[in-house]
Amino acid sequence: MEHQFFLFILLVIFIQLLVMLSQKVRVAYPIILLLGGLSLCAIPGIPAVAINPQYIFVIFLPPLLYEAAWYTSWKDLWRWRRVIGSFAFIMVIVTSFIVAWVSSSFIPGFTMALGFLLGGIVSPPDAVSATSVLKYVKVPKRLSAIIEGESLLNDASSLIVFRFALVAVDSGRFVFQEAAISFVTVIFMGIAIGIAVAIVYYFLHSKLPTSANMDIVLTLTAPYVMYLTAEMFHFSGVLAVVSGGLFLSYRSHKFLSAGSRLRGTSVWSAVAFVLNGLVFLLIGLEMPVVIRDLGPVSLGSAIGYGVLITMVLIVTRLACTYFASVFTVFISRFITTADPSPGWKGPLIFGWAGMRGVVSLAAALSLPFSFPQRNLILFITFTVILLTLVVQGLSLPWLVKKLDMEDADHPKPVEEQDHIVREKLAALGIRYLDEHYANELANNVPLQHLRARYVAEELARGNVADGDHEVYRKVAFELLEVQRNYLLEINAASYSTDDGVIRKYLGLLDLEEEKLRLKSAEETAE
């Protein structure tokens, strides 16, 4: 037990070192983590790891999906719902069928059911990999939003495909009509359970006298409760987590305090960081066992199968993106679309950004040890992830710079948007104080200081009466809430302001509120 715990600590430290290296060389950290995990196999004394498949989904997937859903822009998700929906569901099914046909035709021992299961495993692109690559280049916001939204939802659809294929392999039968009905039922009931559990957590947060630490603990339990509740009734736990996370994220400013939001962001960022890193490293540690147990399949043949499936995935994704682009131009004649003329640059970047990652790893690792062709499926999955991350991940920044796409949604640079929002918030603060507290401003020094801060962007200091501080804090908290609501309103009403700029200023308002509360607590203690 102590040996395993010590190994876990070493892995966490190793993850941090690799991420530092990725930042130094400006390469997406999933690529470095994957290569680093593979390199661990060559170190003498590092034990091969055999992970219990039953725990893979339960331990890793709920928090990773919940964290992704929490920070997904609902505004962008809704705006690009048609594109995201088609790629998250239709393309996953199409890709799974193509992978099933190719693998059953060219890989000895693979049936259509096994191929369909492999397709469910390798079909979903990874949002973490894509966004970590794209952060080093300037890419239109709409592309990153579609990639993130697609990756969030196709995790759910691919794992539903994976589940049905698993049943088909075990039972030896597959009835399309029954599967289609079950597929729809699993989706809608998974969403319903996720929202129902989210409503319970909403009332727990808003009605109980929770502290920031209690709120964080509740958010850490939420994805597991959503996932396990849905799975208990044999529905989609993944969709339960995604829908529940989106529901709570959209309403987080109503039931979480500023301190809870600030601390929760830090905690969840660390949790997702460690879990993502561990998944990439664990597959590297298990690779010697996978290679050793390939059985009659030679290592060269296994590599060839992995390269074949990777090429199929890349070609299929590019073909689907260009088909979707042509279809969008055609259908725009009859209905209103978010972008009636996608062009060819956006689909090319979007198609090339289909790196595979954590969900594919978790799905492959979750197969029972006795499952037919388990180690070959694991090896092919690892090869797909390695090639898409290294080949596509390293070339994607070059491709984005070469195409040099303009951002049609945000023609103004983020820095200019930042300046505009800051000016609007300051103007709102001055106007609100002048309209609602004109009399108090005449005599209340702290309120005068508050107004001066918005005028000169700095807070004046001076000796004031104790009673003035109470009025000052009351008005300051009230004004922060007004500004917060204003940011949420302009974010919901307009696509012209980047979600990241809005989140930045929401975070700054949370920070300011927390500073006011801490200052108030200090003065009370004195």
Legacy VTK file of the C-alpha trace (Angstrom):
# vtk DataFile Version 3.0
C-alpha trace
ASCII
DATASET POLYDATA
POINTS 526 float
0.000 0.000 0.000
2.779 2.430 0.936
4.690 1.450 -2.200
1.674 2.215 -4.429
1.048 5.519 -2.685
4.697 6.508 -3.099
4.494 5.612 -6.803
1.420 7.831 -7.121
3.285 10.779 -5.542
6.199 10.260 -7.940
3.806 10.208 -10.895
2.214 13.497 -9.826
5.653 15.115 -9.515
6.625 13.688 -12.898
3.461 15.176 -14.421
4.400 18.628 -13.147
7.921 18.352 -14.529
6.587 17.322 -17.941
4.086 20.182 -18.024
6.893 22.623 -17.143
8.853 21.157 -20.064
5.854 21.563 -22.395
5.553 25.240 -21.419
9.268 25.726 -21.984
9.255 24.221 -25.486
5.738 25.597 -26.250
4.285 22.206 -27.137
0.841 21.104 -25.943
1.226 19.273 -22.660
-0.831 16.159 -23.662
1.830 15.417 -26.292
4.657 15.700 -23.766
2.698 13.722 -21.154
2.014 10.908 -23.595
5.631 10.676 -24.687
6.736 10.960 -21.067
4.434 8.136 -20.017
5.823 5.968 -22.791
9.391 6.791 -21.736
8.693 5.515 -18.225
8.525 1.991 -19.618
12.260 2.127 -20.387
13.287 3.035 -16.820
14.563 -0.023 -14.908
12.548 -0.843 -11.824
9.354 0.946 -12.902
6.619 -1.673 -12.473
4.060 -2.401 -15.159
0.619 -1.288 -14.092
-2.555 -3.316 -14.479
-5.495 -1.060 -13.655
-8.815 -2.528 -12.562
-11.083 -1.773 -15.557
-14.168 -1.420 -13.357
-12.774 1.746 -11.768
-11.606 3.603 -14.875
-14.899 5.253 -15.781
-15.894 5.916 -12.183
-12.616 7.506 -11.073
-11.586 9.522 -14.120
-14.514 10.333 -16.382
-17.081 12.032 -14.074
-14.787 14.811 -12.776
-13.111 15.402 -16.150
-16.433 15.688 -17.985
-17.941 17.818 -15.228
-15.004 20.229 -15.284
-15.222 20.484 -19.080
-18.990 21.099 -18.931
-18.600 23.699 -16.173
-16.265 25.861 -18.251
-18.025 25.373 -21.581
-19.606 28.541 -22.950
-23.363 27.967 -23.007
-23.710 30.924 -25.383
-21.350 29.383 -27.947
-22.809 25.913 -27.410
-26.279 27.181 -28.276
-25.175 29.327 -31.198
-23.326 26.457 -32.883
-25.761 23.763 -31.718
-26.445 22.398 -35.230
-22.777 21.973 -36.129
-21.863 20.623 -32.702
-24.850 18.281 -32.619
-24.135 16.831 -36.049
-20.486 16.198 -35.272
-21.137 14.998 -31.737
-23.694 12.370 -32.747
-23.954 11.753 -36.492
-20.220 11.791 -37.209
-19.470 9.532 -34.225
-21.888 6.912 -35.583
-20.588 7.276 -39.149
-16.972 7.013 -37.953
-17.773 3.967 -35.831
-19.359 2.176 -38.815
-16.407 2.969 -41.097
-13.888 1.814 -38.471
-15.982 -1.338 -37.942
-15.965 -2.152 -41.659
-12.242 -1.473 -42.120
-11.147 -3.361 -38.982
-13.372 -6.386 -39.691
-12.062 -6.462 -43.282
-8.329 -6.049 -42.606
-7.663 -7.151 -39.006
-7.788 -10.938 -38.489
-10.174 -12.021 -35.740
-12.165 -8.784 -35.726
-15.920 -9.041 -36.193
-18.218 -6.118 -37.044
-19.226 -5.944 -33.379
-15.581 -5.733 -32.241
-14.865 -3.166 -34.949
-17.875 -1.116 -33.914
-16.614 -1.187 -30.328
-13.172 -0.024 -31.496
-14.903 2.748 -33.454
-16.756 3.877 -30.334
-13.453 4.023 -28.468
-11.401 6.009 -30.991
-14.100 8.229 -32.567
-14.259 11.115 -30.002
-11.671 13.928 -30.372
-10.244 15.280 -27.137
-11.025 18.887 -26.141
-8.042 19.143 -23.777
-5.590 18.166 -26.504
-7.068 20.538 -29.093
-7.383 23.579 -26.829
-3.909 23.096 -25.365
-2.508 23.068 -28.906
-4.559 26.036 -30.099
-3.644 28.257 -27.157
-0.234 28.882 -28.741
-1.765 30.257 -31.962
-4.415 32.801 -32.919
-7.515 30.887 -34.040
-11.054 32.243 -34.585
-13.181 31.926 -31.472
-15.931 30.079 -33.347
-13.546 27.238 -34.214
-12.327 26.715 -30.662
-15.928 26.944 -29.391
-17.150 24.294 -31.860
-14.193 22.017 -31.079
-14.792 22.272 -27.323
-18.558 21.773 -27.647
-18.180 18.850 -30.024
-15.608 17.153 -27.809
-17.859 17.528 -24.771
-20.916 15.962 -26.396
-19.278 13.343 -28.584
-17.660 11.863 -25.480
-21.193 10.932 -24.456
-22.307 9.628 -27.862
-19.131 7.586 -28.421
-19.409 5.958 -25.002
-23.049 5.059 -25.707
-21.879 3.423 -28.948
-19.139 1.715 -26.928
-21.725 0.396 -24.446
-24.003 -1.081 -27.135
-21.065 -2.647 -28.968
-19.862 -4.170 -25.695
-23.279 -5.766 -25.163
-23.324 -7.021 -28.770
-19.908 -8.668 -28.368
-20.896 -10.292 -25.072
-24.339 -11.488 -26.204
-23.507 -12.234 -29.828
-26.671 -10.505 -31.090
-27.541 -7.038 -32.333
-31.059 -5.935 -33.307
-30.976 -2.496 -34.936
-34.532 -1.490 -33.999
-34.016 -2.393 -30.338
-30.634 -0.664 -30.300
-32.050 2.525 -31.846
-34.860 2.745 -29.293
-32.465 2.007 -26.439
-30.006 4.573 -27.816
-32.618 7.352 -27.711
-33.863 6.242 -24.278
-30.374 6.150 -22.827
-29.677 9.671 -24.136
-32.840 11.396 -22.939
-33.048 9.618 -19.599
-29.363 10.318 -18.950
-29.964 14.028 -19.581
-33.101 13.998 -17.395
-31.317 12.326 -14.477
-28.379 14.733 -14.748
-30.661 17.775 -14.608
-32.717 16.262 -11.758
-29.597 15.683 -9.642
-28.344 19.171 -10.568
-31.602 20.700 -9.293
-31.107 18.900 -5.967
-27.566 20.303 -5.710
-28.835 23.750 -6.687
-31.162 23.759 -3.681
-28.495 22.294 -1.387
-26.121 25.119 -2.292
-28.731 27.899 -2.191
-30.809 26.843 0.831
-28.254 25.403 3.243
-25.832 27.671 5.205
-22.769 26.391 3.359
-19.282 27.881 3.503
-16.839 28.072 0.584
-15.198 24.790 1.654
-18.579 23.071 1.892
-19.550 24.346 -1.549
-16.335 22.967 -3.039
-16.857 19.558 -1.426
-20.409 19.489 -2.784
-19.192 20.285 -6.304
-16.628 17.474 -6.028
-19.363 14.966 -5.192
-21.840 16.201 -7.824
-20.350 14.495 -10.923
-20.071 11.153 -9.138
-23.665 11.311 -7.886
-24.903 12.225 -11.376
-22.877 9.478 -13.035
-23.648 6.689 -10.557
-27.356 7.547 -10.350
-27.752 7.335 -14.128
-25.688 4.160 -14.391
-27.728 2.583 -11.588
-30.768 2.764 -13.884
-28.676 1.718 -16.938
-28.795 5.126 -18.615
-25.956 7.343 -19.812
-23.905 8.478 -16.830
-21.737 10.549 -19.155
-24.677 12.582 -20.468
-25.970 12.943 -16.919
-22.675 14.547 -15.892
-22.538 16.797 -18.973
-26.155 18.005 -18.711
-25.956 18.451 -14.946
-22.674 20.317 -15.205
-24.048 22.679 -17.857
-27.194 23.293 -15.771
-25.238 24.235 -12.638
-22.554 26.178 -14.477
-25.122 28.426 -16.150
-26.630 29.253 -12.734
-23.452 29.287 -10.638
-23.655 33.046 -9.989
-27.037 32.541 -8.338
-26.129 29.933 -5.735
-22.360 30.155 -5.196
-20.675 32.949 -3.287
-17.726 34.852 -4.734
-15.341 32.981 -2.429
-16.773 29.606 -3.480
-16.366 30.444 -7.151
-12.791 31.678 -6.749
-11.627 28.749 -4.613
-13.630 26.238 -6.636
-11.944 27.346 -9.847
-8.508 26.701 -8.333
-9.497 23.326 -6.876
-11.132 22.058 -10.065
-8.255 23.256 -12.200
-5.840 21.229 -10.046
-8.087 18.143 -10.024
-8.483 18.136 -13.814
-4.757 18.772 -14.249
-3.781 15.741 -12.147
-6.405 13.380 -13.590
-5.577 14.273 -17.207
-1.902 13.753 -16.528
-2.438 10.444 -14.743
-4.485 8.951 -17.569
-1.780 9.696 -20.141
0.966 8.346 -17.904
-0.907 5.204 -16.855
-1.271 3.973 -20.417
2.496 4.309 -20.808
3.049 2.226 -17.694
0.660 -0.455 -18.964
2.163 -0.656 -22.453
4.719 -3.416 -21.621
1.863 -5.655 -20.455
-0.175 -4.805 -23.562
2.723 -5.579 -25.929
3.619 -8.768 -24.059
0.051 -10.069 -24.242
-0.550 -9.339 -27.927
-0.453 -13.102 -28.433
-0.233 -14.317 -32.023
-0.260 -10.747 -33.363
3.264 -9.483 -34.027
4.336 -6.023 -32.892
4.851 -4.943 -36.514
1.354 -6.049 -37.499
-0.151 -4.297 -34.472
1.631 -1.052 -35.429
0.327 -1.431 -38.985
-3.239 -1.862 -37.753
-2.866 1.229 -35.567
-1.575 3.320 -38.475
-4.407 2.062 -40.702
-7.127 3.010 -38.200
-5.475 6.394 -37.637
-5.506 7.162 -41.363
-9.153 6.085 -41.573
-10.062 8.435 -38.705
-8.220 11.423 -40.210
-9.664 10.948 -43.717
-13.186 10.331 -42.391
-13.124 13.451 -40.226
-11.841 15.670 -43.036
-14.454 14.262 -45.419
-17.231 14.841 -42.894
-16.172 18.424 -42.194
-16.177 19.343 -45.889
-19.484 17.548 -46.445
-20.925 19.534 -43.520
-19.560 22.749 -45.046
-21.175 22.051 -48.437
-24.439 21.005 -46.769
-24.467 24.215 -44.705
-24.176 26.343 -47.855
-27.058 24.389 -49.419
-29.385 24.394 -46.392
-28.757 28.111 -45.760
-31.018 28.802 -48.744
-33.970 27.446 -46.771
-33.207 28.085 -43.077
-31.192 30.584 -41.058
-27.764 29.270 -40.070
-25.079 30.731 -37.830
-22.621 30.865 -40.751
-24.103 30.424 -44.260
-20.663 30.441 -45.889
-18.091 28.422 -43.877
-15.467 28.495 -46.627
-12.663 25.914 -46.798
-10.158 27.143 -44.222
-12.331 26.599 -41.156
-13.334 23.014 -42.063
-9.689 22.154 -42.771
-8.528 23.400 -39.361
-11.526 21.802 -37.664
-10.927 18.483 -39.405
-7.210 18.490 -38.604
-7.900 19.271 -34.934
-9.292 15.778 -34.271
-6.664 14.632 -31.767
-7.710 11.723 -29.557
-7.092 11.621 -25.829
-8.399 10.894 -22.357
-11.859 9.473 -23.131
-10.465 7.013 -25.679
-7.829 5.890 -23.179
-10.363 5.462 -20.390
-12.761 3.507 -22.616
-10.037 1.132 -23.837
-8.675 0.602 -20.324
-12.166 -0.161 -19.024
-12.428 -3.357 -21.075
-12.347 -6.486 -18.874
-9.029 -8.358 -18.853
-10.706 -11.427 -20.415
-12.290 -9.422 -23.249
-11.441 -10.768 -26.744
-8.689 -8.821 -28.512
-8.408 -6.476 -25.464
-4.669 -5.905 -25.771
-4.789 -5.363 -29.533
-7.622 -2.839 -29.041
-5.543 -1.132 -26.341
-2.487 -1.030 -28.590
-4.449 0.352 -31.568
-6.043 2.991 -29.308
-2.657 4.027 -27.972
-1.239 4.213 -31.517
-4.169 6.378 -32.655
-3.705 8.754 -29.718
0.064 8.904 -30.203
-0.094 9.588 -33.951
-2.937 12.110 -33.824
-1.328 14.003 -30.962
2.180 14.026 -32.390
1.429 14.384 -36.122
-1.700 16.541 -36.031
-0.896 18.235 -32.720
2.548 19.408 -33.795
1.458 20.457 -37.305
-1.818 22.177 -36.313
-0.173 25.444 -35.136
1.721 25.643 -38.450
-1.494 25.032 -40.377
-3.392 27.733 -38.454
-0.644 30.297 -39.050
-0.397 29.343 -42.716
-4.138 29.753 -43.336
-4.315 32.968 -41.255
-8.096 32.986 -40.793
-9.855 36.177 -39.747
-12.106 36.100 -36.690
-15.501 37.049 -38.126
-17.178 37.083 -34.696
-14.597 39.182 -32.888
-12.999 41.602 -35.344
-11.626 43.614 -32.438
-8.558 42.192 -30.665
-9.102 40.722 -27.198
-7.013 43.540 -25.715
-9.374 46.128 -27.222
-12.433 44.215 -26.009
-10.799 44.124 -22.571
-10.359 47.895 -22.604
-13.956 48.493 -23.745
-15.464 46.265 -21.031
-13.268 47.901 -18.372
-14.423 51.358 -19.484
-18.079 50.271 -19.510
-17.842 48.851 -15.985
-16.206 52.026 -14.690
-18.838 54.202 -16.390
-21.599 52.001 -14.958
-20.109 52.316 -11.470
-19.926 56.122 -11.649
-23.435 56.412 -13.086
-24.942 54.076 -10.488
-23.336 55.943 -7.584
-24.399 59.343 -8.932
-27.985 58.239 -9.525
-28.627 56.236 -6.345
-26.268 57.663 -3.711
-25.837 61.331 -4.605
-26.641 62.496 -1.049
-24.304 59.986 0.606
-21.489 60.930 -1.779
-21.571 64.504 -0.438
-20.432 63.449 3.043
-19.335 59.802 2.960
-15.589 59.670 2.378
-15.365 55.911 1.600
-18.046 56.296 -1.061
-16.119 59.210 -2.506
-13.069 56.982 -2.588
-15.070 54.280 -4.349
-16.187 56.742 -6.995
-12.636 58.039 -7.362
-11.485 54.519 -8.010
-13.724 54.266 -11.039
-12.659 57.704 -12.222
-8.906 57.401 -11.643
-8.651 53.568 -11.443
-7.229 53.703 -7.969
-8.766 53.727 -4.485
-8.067 56.783 -2.358
-7.275 56.230 1.309
-7.998 58.391 4.332
-9.255 58.522 7.893
-13.017 58.073 8.055
-15.676 57.512 10.661
-16.570 53.910 11.557
-20.188 54.345 10.467
-19.127 55.340 6.983
-17.419 51.972 6.499
-20.686 50.125 6.995
-22.457 52.214 4.355
-19.461 51.870 2.072
-19.465 48.057 2.289
-23.224 47.864 1.760
-23.075 50.009 -1.357
-19.912 48.327 -2.646
-21.488 44.848 -2.409
-24.635 46.138 -4.064
-22.678 47.734 -6.881
-20.645 44.571 -7.469
-23.875 42.620 -7.903
-25.195 45.229 -10.356
-21.984 45.015 -12.412
-22.051 41.224 -12.321
-25.619 41.143 -13.626
-24.676 43.636 -16.331
-21.817 41.394 -17.525
-24.129 38.389 -17.646
-26.715 40.404 -19.589
-24.318 41.628 -22.272
-22.828 38.148 -22.523
-26.259 36.634 -23.133
-27.390 39.379 -25.502
-24.395 39.674 -27.808
-21.877 37.477 -29.608
-19.479 40.356 -30.210
-17.793 40.145 -26.795
-15.500 37.198 -26.173
-16.655 34.859 -23.409
-13.126 34.907 -22.015
-13.258 38.691 -21.497
-16.582 38.384 -19.654
-15.235 35.593 -17.460
-12.159 37.626 -16.660
-14.207 40.503 -15.300
-16.602 38.181 -13.482
-13.532 36.747 -11.783
-12.241 40.223 -10.938
-15.602 41.124 -9.400
-15.514 37.907 -7.375
-12.018 38.769 -6.217
-13.064 42.280 -5.241
-16.034 40.923 -3.297
-13.827 38.447 -1.482
-11.358 41.241 -0.568
-14.231 43.314 0.818
-15.481 40.382 2.899
-12.019 39.650 4.285
-11.507 43.340 5.133
-14.895 43.419 6.842
-13.999 40.320 8.870
-10.688 41.880 9.929
-12.389 45.097 11.067
-15.009 43.112 12.977
-12.301 41.084 14.723
-10.502 44.282 15.704
LINES 1 527
526 0 1 2 3 4 5 6 7 8 9 10 11 12 13 14 15 16 17 18 19 20 21 22 23 24 25 26 27 28 29 30 31 32 33 34 35 36 37 38 39 40 41 42 43 44 45 46 47 48 49 50 51 52 53 54 55 56 57 58 59 60 61 62 63 64 65 66 67 68 69 70 71 72 73 74 75 76 77 78 79 80 81 82 83 84 85 86 87 88 89 90 91 92 93 94 95 96 97 98 99 100 101 102 103 104 105 106 107 108 109 110 111 112 113 114 115 116 117 118 119 120 121 122 123 124 125 126 127 128 129 130 131 132 133 134 135 136 137 138 139 140 141 142 143 144 145 146 147 148 149 150 151 152 153 154 155 156 157 158 159 160 161 162 163 164 165 166 167 168 169 170 171 172 173 174 175 176 177 178 179 180 181 182 183 184 185 186 187 188 189 190 191 192 193 194 195 196 197 198 199 200 201 202 203 204 205 206 207 208 209 210 211 212 213 214 215 216 217 218 219 220 221 222 223 224 225 226 227 228 229 230 231 232 233 234 235 236 237 238 239 240 241 242 243 244 245 246 247 248 249 250 251 252 253 254 255 256 257 258 259 260 261 262 263 264 265 266 267 268 269 270 271 272 273 274 275 276 277 278 279 280 281 282 283 284 285 286 287 288 289 290 291 292 293 294 295 296 297 298 299 300 301 302 303 304 305 306 307 308 309 310 311 312 313 314 315 316 317 318 319 320 321 322 323 324 325 326 327 328 329 330 331 332 333 334 335 336 337 338 339 340 341 342 343 344 345 346 347 348 349 350 351 352 353 354 355 356 357 358 359 360 361 362 363 364 365 366 367 368 369 370 371 372 373 374 375 376 377 378 379 380 381 382 383 384 385 386 387 388 389 390 391 392 393 394 395 396 397 398 399 400 401 402 403 404 405 406 407 408 409 410 411 412 413 414 415 416 417 418 419 420 421 422 423 424 425 426 427 428 429 430 431 432 433 434 435 436 437 438 439 440 441 442 443 444 445 446 447 448 449 450 451 452 453 454 455 456 457 458 459 460 461 462 463 464 465 466 467 468 469 470 471 472 473 474 475 476 477 478 479 480 481 482 483 484 485 486 487 488 489 490 491 492 493 494 495 496 497 498 499 500 501 502 503 504 505 506 507 508 509 510 511 512 513 514 515 516 517 518 519 520 521 522 523 524 525
